Amino acid sequence: MNVSIELYASLMKHLPPGKSRFRRDLKVDDGLILNRLIEQFHIKPEEAHLVLINGHYIDAEERDDRKLAAGDVVSIWPPVAGG
């Protein structure tokens, strides 16, 4: 099935080559678990601070159970500090 992943800020370095600056379209196994997708990109759990699927926040405790569906857009931000 096809999904998209968006990685922001310091996580962009984990993206494979492609045209979009922060987004890649992927072909993944049906029913892939969200945390398995995150692991495939070598993102540590503490780096995946804010995770959304189709614009809806997914709490860290839910990420081991949340299956992806065709067309999902997964967006991930690292912890950010600023002033």
VENSUL-V702686 format. One line per field, one symbol per residue. ss: DSSP state (h for helix, s for strand, l for the rest). phi: phi as a letter, one per 30 degrees, with the letter a starting at -180 (. if undefined). psi: psi as a letter, one per 40 degrees, with the letter a starting at -180 (. if undefined). Layout:
BEGIN
ss->???
phi->???
psi->???
END
This chain:
BEGIN
ss->lsssssslhhhhhhllllllllssssslllllshhhhhhhllllhhhllssssllssllhhhllllslllllsssssllllll
phi->.cbbbbcchddeddddeldddbbbcbcbdeiededddeddchcdeddddbbbchicdcdedcddcdddceidcccbbddbbaa
psi->ihiihhhibeedeeiiiidideiihihiihehhdddddddefhidedgdhhihfehhhiddedeehiiiheihhhhiihhii.
END
